Amino acid sequence: MKKKIVGWIEGYFYNPSFFQRVLSFFLLPLTAIYCIVVISKRFFCSEKDFGLPVISVGNLSVGGSGKTPFIIELAKRYEDVFVILRGYKREQKGLLIVSRNGEILTDVKKSGDEAMLIALKLPNATVIVSKNRSKAIEKAKELGAKIVLLDDAFHRCEIKKFDILIKNDFKNRFCLPSGPYREPLFFKKYSDIVVEEGKDFKRDVKILNPTPNMVLVTAIARPRRLESFLPKKIKKFYFEDHHFFGKEEIEKIVKQENATSLLVTQKDEVKLKDMGFKLSVMELELKIDEEILKKIDKYVKEFYEKEDSNRSDAA
């Protein structure tokens, strides 16, 4: 049932059928109201400068686009780097320090799956989750941050930042609720860099510990984007994005399919690794074009050069 719901929503947003298109058109009045609110918010928004380089990796649509692996690869380049996320579907509310210079300080249910994945992948970084991004940036600054990376914060126009926008092109080009976009497509003009998969970055996927009868179990947005990396004729079980798996529901799948292992993404792995199931993991790394990395490095360098110049003038 869950797989059918996830599949229907994915189809409606990204590859709608005739019926879904009709439904989408009926919802256009609500979409118009939504767009007026979003555009007004951007128009009246004023930026706050936090006095350190803040880089956001985001997109215009709901669902996955490679933001998390992009942030991981980017964070590897810097020292005293802090990564800030909202922490979707986590149990604990408020600001939480997930890791401090690579030391894990909490568990995945309190941090959320994406934050824990980033913390485990980045021994050089500190990871903070908070719905209030401004408060989290202030905390990062207090703890000695030299650079802050924001996950999924393109829409946070109240923060002065360098915006990297991951481009998505879908057949359904409407904003919510008629389509998958949180902001109109023309908002890409507010970005500093627009990056596109296949052109500006590429995915390198390897399956670790494969077994003869693997079963895919995943709780990511747009799970069908995994299909080009999967073995043929593999059984698939999709759950809603950020779903926390119950041991009994996974045991049921293993017994039902006589699975020799569960094939999971790294985001799923952080929630399943302590349950005792044999896991085959889709290890993902992003290869970012050197020209894109140079533009980001230039922003960081020029930020500190400007800061040094201002201090010299003040003295």
DRENZAKOL-99680 format. One record per residue (C-alpha): residue number from 1; x, y, z. Coordinates in nm, 3 decimals. Layout:
<node><n>NUM</n><X>X</X><Y>Y</Y><Z>Z</Z></node>
...
***
This chain:
<node><n>1</n><X>0.000</X><Y>0.000</Y><Z>0.000</Z></node>
<node><n>2</n><X>0.277</X><Y>0.243</Y><Z>0.097</Z></node>
<node><n>3</n><X>0.464</X><Y>0.160</Y><Z>-0.224</Z></node>
<node><n>4</n><X>0.150</X><Y>0.243</Y><Z>-0.427</Z></node>
<node><n>5</n><X>0.102</X><Y>0.576</Y><Z>-0.248</Z></node>
<node><n>6</n><X>0.468</X><Y>0.673</Y><Z>-0.290</Z></node>
<node><n>7</n><X>0.451</X><Y>0.571</Y><Z>-0.657</Z></node>
<node><n>8</n><X>0.129</X><Y>0.770</Y><Z>-0.716</Z></node>
<node><n>9</n><X>0.273</X><Y>1.086</Y><Z>-0.561</Z></node>
<node><n>10</n><X>0.595</X><Y>1.051</Y><Z>-0.756</Z></node>
<node><n>11</n><X>0.400</X><Y>1.005</Y><Z>-1.078</Z></node>
<node><n>12</n><X>0.173</X><Y>1.303</Y><Z>-1.004</Z></node>
<node><n>13</n><X>0.464</X><Y>1.536</Y><Z>-0.939</Z></node>
<node><n>14</n><X>0.723</X><Y>1.421</Y><Z>-1.191</Z></node>
<node><n>15</n><X>0.559</X><Y>1.216</Y><Z>-1.468</Z></node>
<node><n>16</n><X>0.181</X><Y>1.269</Y><Z>-1.449</Z></node>
<node><n>17</n><X>-0.074</X><Y>1.049</Y><Z>-1.622</Z></node>
<node><n>18</n><X>-0.373</X><Y>1.200</Y><Z>-1.804</Z></node>
<node><n>19</n><X>-0.591</X><Y>1.178</Y><Z>-1.491</Z></node>
<node><n>20</n><X>-0.316</X><Y>1.333</Y><Z>-1.277</Z></node>
<node><n>21</n><X>-0.279</X><Y>1.618</Y><Z>-1.525</Z></node>
<node><n>22</n><X>-0.653</X><Y>1.687</Y><Z>-1.503</Z></node>
<node><n>23</n><X>-0.631</X><Y>1.692</Y><Z>-1.124</Z></node>
<node><n>24</n><X>-0.329</X><Y>1.922</Y><Z>-1.148</Z></node>
<node><n>25</n><X>-0.526</X><Y>2.171</Y><Z>-1.360</Z></node>
<node><n>26</n><X>-0.819</X><Y>2.168</Y><Z>-1.116</Z></node>
<node><n>27</n><X>-0.575</X><Y>2.267</Y><Z>-0.839</Z></node>
<node><n>28</n><X>-0.432</X><Y>2.565</Y><Z>-1.032</Z></node>
<node><n>29</n><X>-0.634</X><Y>2.827</Y><Z>-0.837</Z></node>
<node><n>30</n><X>-0.464</X><Y>2.706</Y><Z>-0.517</Z></node>
<node><n>31</n><X>-0.130</X><Y>2.710</Y><Z>-0.699</Z></node>
<node><n>32</n><X>-0.187</X><Y>3.073</Y><Z>-0.798</Z></node>
<node><n>33</n><X>-0.252</X><Y>3.169</Y><Z>-0.435</Z></node>
<node><n>34</n><X>0.057</X><Y>2.974</Y><Z>-0.326</Z></node>
<node><n>35</n><X>0.275</X><Y>3.152</Y><Z>-0.586</Z></node>
<node><n>36</n><X>0.150</X><Y>3.496</Y><Z>-0.481</Z></node>
<node><n>37</n><X>0.253</X><Y>3.420</Y><Z>-0.122</Z></node>
<node><n>38</n><X>0.596</X><Y>3.286</Y><Z>-0.226</Z></node>
<node><n>39</n><X>0.671</X><Y>3.578</Y><Z>-0.459</Z></node>
<node><n>40</n><X>0.557</X><Y>3.832</Y><Z>-0.199</Z></node>
<node><n>41</n><X>0.783</X><Y>3.673</Y><Z>0.062</Z></node>
<node><n>42</n><X>1.084</X><Y>3.699</Y><Z>-0.169</Z></node>
<node><n>43</n><X>0.998</X><Y>4.057</Y><Z>-0.269</Z></node>
<node><n>44</n><X>0.974</X><Y>4.186</Y><Z>0.088</Z></node>
<node><n>45</n><X>1.262</X><Y>3.978</Y><Z>0.224</Z></node>
<node><n>46</n><X>1.573</X><Y>4.144</Y><Z>0.371</Z></node>
<node><n>47</n><X>1.904</X><Y>3.963</Y><Z>0.415</Z></node>
<node><n>48</n><X>2.103</X><Y>3.933</Y><Z>0.735</Z></node>
<node><n>49</n><X>2.482</X><Y>3.917</Y><Z>0.709</Z></node>
<node><n>50</n><X>2.626</X><Y>3.676</Y><Z>0.968</Z></node>
<node><n>51</n><X>2.987</X><Y>3.783</Y><Z>0.914</Z></node>
<node><n>52</n><X>3.113</X><Y>3.452</Y><Z>0.775</Z></node>
<node><n>53</n><X>3.080</X><Y>3.273</Y><Z>0.440</Z></node>
<node><n>54</n><X>2.750</X><Y>3.088</Y><Z>0.419</Z></node>
<node><n>55</n><X>2.690</X><Y>2.855</Y><Z>0.123</Z></node>
<node><n>56</n><X>2.348</X><Y>2.707</Y><Z>0.049</Z></node>
<node><n>57</n><X>2.286</X><Y>2.400</Y><Z>-0.166</Z></node>
<node><n>58</n><X>1.922</X><Y>2.385</Y><Z>-0.268</Z></node>
<node><n>59</n><X>1.668</X><Y>2.336</Y><Z>-0.544</Z></node>
<node><n>60</n><X>1.332</X><Y>2.470</Y><Z>-0.652</Z></node>
<node><n>61</n><X>1.138</X><Y>2.145</Y><Z>-0.626</Z></node>
<node><n>62</n><X>1.031</X><Y>1.912</Y><Z>-0.348</Z></node>
<node><n>63</n><X>1.213</X><Y>1.582</Y><Z>-0.323</Z></node>
<node><n>64</n><X>1.566</X><Y>1.466</Y><Z>-0.381</Z></node>
<node><n>65</n><X>1.809</X><Y>1.618</Y><Z>-0.627</Z></node>
<node><n>66</n><X>2.152</X><Y>1.527</Y><Z>-0.489</Z></node>
<node><n>67</n><X>2.181</X><Y>1.805</Y><Z>-0.230</Z></node>
<node><n>68</n><X>2.317</X><Y>1.582</Y><Z>0.047</Z></node>
<node><n>69</n><X>2.602</X><Y>1.418</Y><Z>-0.152</Z></node>
<node><n>70</n><X>2.684</X><Y>1.758</Y><Z>-0.304</Z></node>
<node><n>71</n><X>2.723</X><Y>1.908</Y><Z>0.045</Z></node>
<node><n>72</n><X>2.935</X><Y>1.613</Y><Z>0.158</Z></node>
<node><n>73</n><X>3.181</X><Y>1.652</Y><Z>-0.130</Z></node>
<node><n>74</n><X>3.193</X><Y>2.028</Y><Z>-0.085</Z></node>
<node><n>75</n><X>3.251</X><Y>2.010</Y><Z>0.291</Z></node>
<node><n>76</n><X>3.554</X><Y>1.783</Y><Z>0.243</Z></node>
<node><n>77</n><X>3.742</X><Y>2.081</Y><Z>0.097</Z></node>
<node><n>78</n><X>3.735</X><Y>2.305</Y><Z>0.404</Z></node>
<node><n>79</n><X>3.852</X><Y>2.323</Y><Z>0.765</Z></node>
<node><n>80</n><X>3.632</X><Y>2.446</Y><Z>1.052</Z></node>
<node><n>81</n><X>3.328</X><Y>2.375</Y><Z>0.835</Z></node>
<node><n>82</n><X>2.980</X><Y>2.347</Y><Z>0.985</Z></node>
<node><n>83</n><X>2.687</X><Y>2.183</Y><Z>0.807</Z></node>
<node><n>84</n><X>2.336</X><Y>2.295</Y><Z>0.906</Z></node>
<node><n>85</n><X>2.017</X><Y>2.106</Y><Z>0.821</Z></node>
<node><n>86</n><X>1.657</X><Y>2.123</Y><Z>0.930</Z></node>
<node><n>87</n><X>1.654</X><Y>1.756</Y><Z>1.031</Z></node>
<node><n>88</n><X>1.329</X><Y>1.625</Y><Z>0.877</Z></node>
<node><n>89</n><X>1.128</X><Y>1.361</Y><Z>1.066</Z></node>
<node><n>90</n><X>1.360</X><Y>1.363</Y><Z>1.370</Z></node>
<node><n>91</n><X>1.219</X><Y>1.297</Y><Z>1.715</Z></node>
<node><n>92</n><X>1.391</X><Y>1.579</Y><Z>1.902</Z></node>
<node><n>93</n><X>1.289</X><Y>1.939</Y><Z>1.841</Z></node>
<node><n>94</n><X>1.499</X><Y>2.253</Y><Z>1.868</Z></node>
<node><n>95</n><X>1.867</X><Y>2.305</Y><Z>1.795</Z></node>
<node><n>96</n><X>2.081</X><Y>1.991</Y><Z>1.825</Z></node>
<node><n>97</n><X>2.454</X><Y>1.940</Y><Z>1.768</Z></node>
<node><n>98</n><X>2.476</X><Y>1.605</Y><Z>1.590</Z></node>
<node><n>99</n><X>2.856</X><Y>1.587</Y><Z>1.567</Z></node>
<node><n>100</n><X>3.151</X><Y>1.799</Y><Z>1.676</Z></node>
<node><n>101</n><X>3.460</X><Y>1.770</Y><Z>1.454</Z></node>
<node><n>102</n><X>3.349</X><Y>1.421</Y><Z>1.354</Z></node>
<node><n>103</n><X>3.253</X><Y>1.297</Y><Z>1.702</Z></node>
<node><n>104</n><X>2.893</X><Y>1.171</Y><Z>1.696</Z></node>
<node><n>105</n><X>2.698</X><Y>1.319</Y><Z>1.989</Z></node>
<node><n>106</n><X>2.348</X><Y>1.175</Y><Z>1.940</Z></node>
<node><n>107</n><X>2.152</X><Y>0.902</Y><Z>1.758</Z></node>
<node><n>108</n><X>1.978</X><Y>0.893</Y><Z>1.423</Z></node>
<node><n>109</n><X>1.623</X><Y>0.923</Y><Z>1.562</Z></node>
<node><n>110</n><X>1.712</X><Y>1.251</Y><Z>1.730</Z></node>
<node><n>111</n><X>1.917</X><Y>1.388</Y><Z>1.441</Z></node>
<node><n>112</n><X>1.728</X><Y>1.265</Y><Z>1.135</Z></node>
<node><n>113</n><X>1.873</X><Y>1.038</Y><Z>0.865</Z></node>
<node><n>114</n><X>2.038</X><Y>1.298</Y><Z>0.640</Z></node>
<node><n>115</n><X>2.213</X><Y>1.474</Y><Z>0.928</Z></node>
<node><n>116</n><X>2.351</X><Y>1.146</Y><Z>1.062</Z></node>
<node><n>117</n><X>2.474</X><Y>1.042</Y><Z>0.717</Z></node>
<node><n>118</n><X>2.657</X><Y>1.373</Y><Z>0.676</Z></node>
<node><n>119</n><X>2.804</X><Y>1.348</Y><Z>1.027</Z></node>
<node><n>120</n><X>2.935</X><Y>0.997</Y><Z>0.960</Z></node>
<node><n>121</n><X>3.082</X><Y>1.096</Y><Z>0.623</Z></node>
<node><n>122</n><X>3.259</X><Y>1.410</Y><Z>0.746</Z></node>
<node><n>123</n><X>3.516</X><Y>1.359</Y><Z>1.025</Z></node>
<node><n>124</n><X>3.638</X><Y>1.715</Y><Z>0.959</Z></node>
<node><n>125</n><X>3.299</X><Y>1.881</Y><Z>1.013</Z></node>
<node><n>126</n><X>3.047</X><Y>1.978</Y><Z>1.278</Z></node>
<node><n>127</n><X>2.680</X><Y>1.907</Y><Z>1.200</Z></node>
<node><n>128</n><X>2.387</X><Y>2.099</Y><Z>1.350</Z></node>
<node><n>129</n><X>2.014</X><Y>2.044</Y><Z>1.300</Z></node>
<node><n>130</n><X>1.765</X><Y>2.321</Y><Z>1.361</Z></node>
<node><n>131</n><X>1.444</X><Y>2.443</Y><Z>1.203</Z></node>
<node><n>132</n><X>1.568</X><Y>2.797</Y><Z>1.280</Z></node>
<node><n>133</n><X>1.865</X><Y>2.825</Y><Z>1.042</Z></node>
<node><n>134</n><X>1.960</X><Y>3.174</Y><Z>1.163</Z></node>
<node><n>135</n><X>1.987</X><Y>3.053</Y><Z>1.522</Z></node>
<node><n>136</n><X>2.197</X><Y>2.758</Y><Z>1.404</Z></node>
<node><n>137</n><X>2.435</X><Y>2.987</Y><Z>1.213</Z></node>
<node><n>138</n><X>2.482</X><Y>3.200</Y><Z>1.525</Z></node>
<node><n>139</n><X>2.562</X><Y>2.882</Y><Z>1.720</Z></node>
<node><n>140</n><X>2.811</X><Y>2.772</Y><Z>1.455</Z></node>
<node><n>141</n><X>2.980</X><Y>3.111</Y><Z>1.470</Z></node>
<node><n>142</n><X>2.999</X><Y>3.086</Y><Z>1.850</Z></node>
<node><n>143</n><X>3.167</X><Y>2.744</Y><Z>1.816</Z></node>
<node><n>144</n><X>3.434</X><Y>2.874</Y><Z>1.580</Z></node>
<node><n>145</n><X>3.294</X><Y>2.811</Y><Z>1.232</Z></node>
<node><n>146</n><X>3.498</X><Y>2.950</Y><Z>0.944</Z></node>
<node><n>147</n><X>3.245</X><Y>2.844</Y><Z>0.681</Z></node>
<node><n>148</n><X>2.882</X><Y>2.726</Y><Z>0.698</Z></node>
<node><n>149</n><X>2.705</X><Y>2.499</Y><Z>0.450</Z></node>
<node><n>150</n><X>2.325</X><Y>2.507</Y><Z>0.451</Z></node>
<node><n>151</n><X>2.125</X><Y>2.212</Y><Z>0.323</Z></node>
<node><n>152</n><X>1.807</X><Y>2.293</Y><Z>0.129</Z></node>
<node><n>153</n><X>1.802</X><Y>2.665</Y><Z>0.209</Z></node>
<node><n>154</n><X>1.762</X><Y>2.836</Y><Z>-0.128</Z></node>
<node><n>155</n><X>1.421</X><Y>2.961</Y><Z>-0.014</Z></node>
<node><n>156</n><X>1.566</X><Y>3.112</Y><Z>0.306</Z></node>
<node><n>157</n><X>1.598</X><Y>3.461</Y><Z>0.158</Z></node>
<node><n>158</n><X>1.649</X><Y>3.622</Y><Z>0.501</Z></node>
<node><n>159</n><X>2.006</X><Y>3.484</Y><Z>0.515</Z></node>
<node><n>160</n><X>2.289</X><Y>3.647</Y><Z>0.319</Z></node>
<node><n>161</n><X>2.453</X><Y>3.356</Y><Z>0.143</Z></node>
<node><n>162</n><X>2.607</X><Y>3.213</Y><Z>-0.172</Z></node>
<node><n>163</n><X>2.332</X><Y>3.009</Y><Z>-0.340</Z></node>
<node><n>164</n><X>2.408</X><Y>2.693</Y><Z>-0.536</Z></node>
<node><n>165</n><X>2.090</X><Y>2.580</Y><Z>-0.713</Z></node>
<node><n>166</n><X>2.064</X><Y>2.223</Y><Z>-0.840</Z></node>
<node><n>167</n><X>1.861</X><Y>2.230</Y><Z>-1.160</Z></node>
<node><n>168</n><X>1.560</X><Y>2.001</Y><Z>-1.197</Z></node>
<node><n>169</n><X>1.351</X><Y>1.973</Y><Z>-1.511</Z></node>
<node><n>170</n><X>1.022</X><Y>1.785</Y><Z>-1.484</Z></node>
<node><n>171</n><X>0.729</X><Y>1.743</Y><Z>-1.724</Z></node>
<node><n>172</n><X>0.501</X><Y>1.891</Y><Z>-1.459</Z></node>
<node><n>173</n><X>0.632</X><Y>2.247</Y><Z>-1.428</Z></node>
<node><n>174</n><X>0.372</X><Y>2.386</Y><Z>-1.190</Z></node>
<node><n>175</n><X>0.424</X><Y>2.495</Y><Z>-0.830</Z></node>
<node><n>176</n><X>0.253</X><Y>2.322</Y><Z>-0.537</Z></node>
<node><n>177</n><X>-0.007</X><Y>2.178</Y><Z>-0.517</Z></node>
<node><n>178</n><X>-0.043</X><Y>2.136</Y><Z>-0.894</Z></node>
<node><n>179</n><X>0.321</X><Y>2.037</Y><Z>-0.936</Z></node>
<node><n>180</n><X>0.652</X><Y>1.964</Y><Z>-0.762</Z></node>
<node><n>181</n><X>0.799</X><Y>2.315</Y><Z>-0.746</Z></node>
<node><n>182</n><X>0.818</X><Y>2.504</Y><Z>-0.417</Z></node>
<node><n>183</n><X>0.915</X><Y>2.822</Y><Z>-0.601</Z></node>
<node><n>184</n><X>0.857</X><Y>2.942</Y><Z>-0.959</Z></node>
<node><n>185</n><X>1.117</X><Y>2.843</Y><Z>-1.216</Z></node>
<node><n>186</n><X>1.217</X><Y>3.205</Y><Z>-1.278</Z></node>
<node><n>187</n><X>1.350</X><Y>3.221</Y><Z>-0.920</Z></node>
<node><n>188</n><X>1.670</X><Y>3.060</Y><Z>-1.046</Z></node>
<node><n>189</n><X>1.782</X><Y>3.418</Y><Z>-1.121</Z></node>
<node><n>190</n><X>1.838</X><Y>3.459</Y><Z>-0.747</Z></node>
<node><n>191</n><X>2.105</X><Y>3.188</Y><Z>-0.744</Z></node>
<node><n>192</n><X>2.480</X><Y>3.246</Y><Z>-0.771</Z></node>
<node><n>193</n><X>2.547</X><Y>2.917</Y><Z>-0.951</Z></node>
<node><n>194</n><X>2.308</X><Y>2.677</Y><Z>-1.124</Z></node>
<node><n>195</n><X>2.445</X><Y>2.324</Y><Z>-1.147</Z></node>
<node><n>196</n><X>2.307</X><Y>2.038</Y><Z>-1.353</Z></node>
<node><n>197</n><X>2.360</X><Y>1.666</Y><Z>-1.308</Z></node>
<node><n>198</n><X>2.550</X><Y>1.510</Y><Z>-1.596</Z></node>
<node><n>199</n><X>2.707</X><Y>1.844</Y><Z>-1.683</Z></node>
<node><n>200</n><X>2.840</X><Y>2.001</Y><Z>-1.363</Z></node>
<node><n>201</n><X>2.843</X><Y>1.692</Y><Z>-1.143</Z></node>
<node><n>202</n><X>2.813</X><Y>1.318</Y><Z>-1.190</Z></node>
<node><n>203</n><X>2.714</X><Y>1.030</Y><Z>-0.964</Z></node>
<node><n>204</n><X>2.944</X><Y>0.734</Y><Z>-0.905</Z></node>
<node><n>205</n><X>2.745</X><Y>0.445</Y><Z>-0.752</Z></node>
<node><n>206</n><X>2.890</X><Y>0.115</Y><Z>-0.631</Z></node>
<node><n>207</n><X>2.702</X><Y>-0.167</Y><Z>-0.460</Z></node>
<node><n>208</n><X>2.894</X><Y>-0.291</Y><Z>-0.157</Z></node>
<node><n>209</n><X>2.845</X><Y>-0.649</Y><Z>-0.031</Z></node>
<node><n>210</n><X>2.609</X><Y>-0.767</Y><Z>-0.307</Z></node>
<node><n>211</n><X>2.426</X><Y>-1.099</Y><Z>-0.259</Z></node>
<node><n>212</n><X>2.228</X><Y>-1.327</Y><Z>-0.498</Z></node>
<node><n>213</n><X>1.877</X><Y>-1.228</Y><Z>-0.382</Z></node>
<node><n>214</n><X>1.892</X><Y>-0.867</Y><Z>-0.274</Z></node>
<node><n>215</n><X>1.568</X><Y>-0.676</Y><Z>-0.211</Z></node>
<node><n>216</n><X>1.560</X><Y>-0.298</Y><Z>-0.242</Z></node>
<node><n>217</n><X>1.421</X><Y>-0.123</Y><Z>0.066</Z></node>
<node><n>218</n><X>1.437</X><Y>0.255</Y><Z>0.059</Z></node>
<node><n>219</n><X>1.283</X><Y>0.567</Y><Z>0.210</Z></node>
<node><n>220</n><X>1.408</X><Y>0.845</Y><Z>-0.012</Z></node>
<node><n>221</n><X>1.229</X><Y>1.102</Y><Z>-0.227</Z></node>
<node><n>222</n><X>1.180</X><Y>1.001</Y><Z>-0.591</Z></node>
<node><n>223</n><X>1.298</X><Y>0.641</Y><Z>-0.537</Z></node>
<node><n>224</n><X>1.263</X><Y>0.555</Y><Z>-0.905</Z></node>
<node><n>225</n><X>1.575</X><Y>0.761</Y><Z>-0.977</Z></node>
<node><n>226</n><X>1.768</X><Y>0.465</Y><Z>-0.834</Z></node>
<node><n>227</n><X>1.656</X><Y>0.229</Y><Z>-1.109</Z></node>
<node><n>228</n><X>1.945</X><Y>0.296</Y><Z>-1.348</Z></node>
<node><n>229</n><X>2.186</X><Y>0.174</Y><Z>-1.078</Z></node>
<node><n>230</n><X>1.992</X><Y>-0.140</Y><Z>-0.979</Z></node>
<node><n>231</n><X>2.040</X><Y>-0.502</Y><Z>-1.086</Z></node>
<node><n>232</n><X>1.772</X><Y>-0.638</Y><Z>-1.319</Z></node>
<node><n>233</n><X>1.465</X><Y>-0.810</Y><Z>-1.173</Z></node>
<node><n>234</n><X>1.515</X><Y>-0.688</Y><Z>-0.818</Z></node>
<node><n>235</n><X>1.210</X><Y>-0.659</Y><Z>-0.592</Z></node>
<node><n>236</n><X>1.152</X><Y>-0.304</Y><Z>-0.468</Z></node>
<node><n>237</n><X>0.987</X><Y>-0.174</Y><Z>-0.151</Z></node>
<node><n>238</n><X>0.937</X><Y>0.203</Y><Z>-0.133</Z></node>
<node><n>239</n><X>0.855</X><Y>0.397</Y><Z>0.182</Z></node>
<node><n>240</n><X>0.785</X><Y>0.767</Y><Z>0.230</Z></node>
<node><n>241</n><X>1.088</X><Y>0.997</Y><Z>0.245</Z></node>
<node><n>242</n><X>1.268</X><Y>0.992</Y><Z>0.584</Z></node>
<node><n>243</n><X>1.056</X><Y>0.699</Y><Z>0.708</Z></node>
<node><n>244</n><X>1.200</X><Y>0.527</Y><Z>1.017</Z></node>
<node><n>245</n><X>1.181</X><Y>0.154</Y><Z>0.958</Z></node>
<node><n>246</n><X>1.029</X><Y>-0.081</Y><Z>1.212</Z></node>
<node><n>247</n><X>1.210</X><Y>-0.410</Y><Z>1.269</Z></node>
<node><n>248</n><X>0.892</X><Y>-0.613</Y><Z>1.223</Z></node>
<node><n>249</n><X>0.805</X><Y>-0.456</Y><Z>0.885</Z></node>
<node><n>250</n><X>1.156</X><Y>-0.530</Y><Z>0.757</Z></node>
<node><n>251</n><X>1.151</X><Y>-0.886</Y><Z>0.893</Z></node>
<node><n>252</n><X>0.824</X><Y>-0.939</Y><Z>0.706</Z></node>
<node><n>253</n><X>0.985</X><Y>-0.830</Y><Z>0.378</Z></node>
<node><n>254</n><X>1.292</X><Y>-1.049</Y><Z>0.432</Z></node>
<node><n>255</n><X>1.080</X><Y>-1.359</Y><Z>0.502</Z></node>
<node><n>256</n><X>0.830</X><Y>-1.287</Y><Z>0.226</Z></node>
<node><n>257</n><X>1.100</X><Y>-1.248</Y><Z>-0.040</Z></node>
<node><n>258</n><X>1.350</X><Y>-1.494</Y><Z>0.107</Z></node>
<node><n>259</n><X>1.602</X><Y>-1.210</Y><Z>0.080</Z></node>
<node><n>260</n><X>1.973</X><Y>-1.278</Y><Z>0.123</Z></node>
<node><n>261</n><X>2.030</X><Y>-0.906</Y><Z>0.194</Z></node>
<node><n>262</n><X>1.861</X><Y>-0.567</Y><Z>0.185</Z></node>
<node><n>263</n><X>1.984</X><Y>-0.330</Y><Z>-0.082</Z></node>
<node><n>264</n><X>1.974</X><Y>0.020</Y><Z>0.067</Z></node>
<node><n>265</n><X>2.101</X><Y>0.371</Y><Z>0.006</Z></node>
<node><n>266</n><X>2.347</X><Y>0.524</Y><Z>0.250</Z></node>
<node><n>267</n><X>2.063</X><Y>0.735</Y><Z>0.392</Z></node>
<node><n>268</n><X>1.865</X><Y>0.419</Y><Z>0.464</Z></node>
<node><n>269</n><X>2.173</X><Y>0.243</Y><Z>0.602</Z></node>
<node><n>270</n><X>2.208</X><Y>0.479</Y><Z>0.900</Z></node>
<node><n>271</n><X>1.859</X><Y>0.372</Y><Z>1.018</Z></node>
<node><n>272</n><X>1.897</X><Y>-0.001</Y><Z>0.950</Z></node>
<node><n>273</n><X>2.258</X><Y>-0.082</Y><Z>1.042</Z></node>
<node><n>274</n><X>2.184</X><Y>-0.169</Y><Z>1.407</Z></node>
<node><n>275</n><X>1.880</X><Y>-0.392</Y><Z>1.341</Z></node>
<node><n>276</n><X>2.080</X><Y>-0.704</Y><Z>1.260</Z></node>
<node><n>277</n><X>1.989</X><Y>-0.740</Y><Z>0.891</Z></node>
<node><n>278</n><X>2.246</X><Y>-0.814</Y><Z>0.624</Z></node>
<node><n>279</n><X>2.285</X><Y>-0.498</Y><Z>0.416</Z></node>
<node><n>280</n><X>2.410</X><Y>-0.435</Y><Z>0.065</Z></node>
<node><n>281</n><X>2.477</X><Y>-0.063</Y><Z>0.032</Z></node>
<node><n>282</n><X>2.459</X><Y>0.166</Y><Z>-0.269</Z></node>
<node><n>283</n><X>2.764</X><Y>0.381</Y><Z>-0.205</Z></node>
<node><n>284</n><X>2.728</X><Y>0.716</Y><Z>-0.378</Z></node>
<node><n>285</n><X>2.994</X><Y>0.976</Y><Z>-0.446</Z></node>
<node><n>286</n><X>2.960</X><Y>1.294</Y><Z>-0.648</Z></node>
<node><n>287</n><X>3.226</X><Y>1.414</Y><Z>-0.887</Z></node>
<node><n>288</n><X>3.188</X><Y>1.793</Y><Z>-0.906</Z></node>
<node><n>289</n><X>3.334</X><Y>1.980</Y><Z>-1.202</Z></node>
<node><n>290</n><X>3.652</X><Y>2.165</Y><Z>-1.110</Z></node>
<node><n>291</n><X>3.525</X><Y>2.492</Y><Z>-1.258</Z></node>
<node><n>292</n><X>3.227</X><Y>2.487</Y><Z>-1.020</Z></node>
<node><n>293</n><X>3.455</X><Y>2.421</Y><Z>-0.723</Z></node>
<node><n>294</n><X>3.680</X><Y>2.711</Y><Z>-0.827</Z></node>
<node><n>295</n><X>3.383</X><Y>2.951</Y><Z>-0.827</Z></node>
<node><n>296</n><X>3.286</X><Y>2.842</Y><Z>-0.477</Z></node>
<node><n>297</n><X>3.646</X><Y>2.869</Y><Z>-0.352</Z></node>
<node><n>298</n><X>3.663</X><Y>3.216</Y><Z>-0.506</Z></node>
<node><n>299</n><X>3.358</X><Y>3.326</Y><Z>-0.306</Z></node>
<node><n>300</n><X>3.515</X><Y>3.203</Y><Z>0.021</Z></node>
<node><n>301</n><X>3.852</X><Y>3.362</Y><Z>-0.058</Z></node>
<node><n>302</n><X>3.703</X><Y>3.698</Y><Z>-0.158</Z></node>
<node><n>303</n><X>3.482</X><Y>3.700</Y><Z>0.151</Z></node>
<node><n>304</n><X>3.781</X><Y>3.679</Y><Z>0.384</Z></node>
<node><n>305</n><X>3.986</X><Y>3.922</Y><Z>0.175</Z></node>
<node><n>306</n><X>3.704</X><Y>4.174</Y><Z>0.212</Z></node>
<node><n>307</n><X>3.683</X><Y>4.108</Y><Z>0.587</Z></node>
<node><n>308</n><X>4.059</X><Y>4.162</Y><Z>0.624</Z></node>
<node><n>309</n><X>4.038</X><Y>4.484</Y><Z>0.422</Z></node>
<node><n>310</n><X>3.753</X><Y>4.617</Y><Z>0.639</Z></node>
<node><n>311</n><X>3.948</X><Y>4.540</Y><Z>0.959</Z></node>
<node><n>312</n><X>4.255</X><Y>4.720</Y><Z>0.819</Z></node>
<node><n>313</n><X>4.048</X><Y>5.026</Y><Z>0.730</Z></node>
<node><n>314</n><X>3.890</X><Y>5.029</Y><Z>1.077</Z></node>
<node><n>315</n><X>4.233</X><Y>5.015</Y><Z>1.241</Z></node>
***
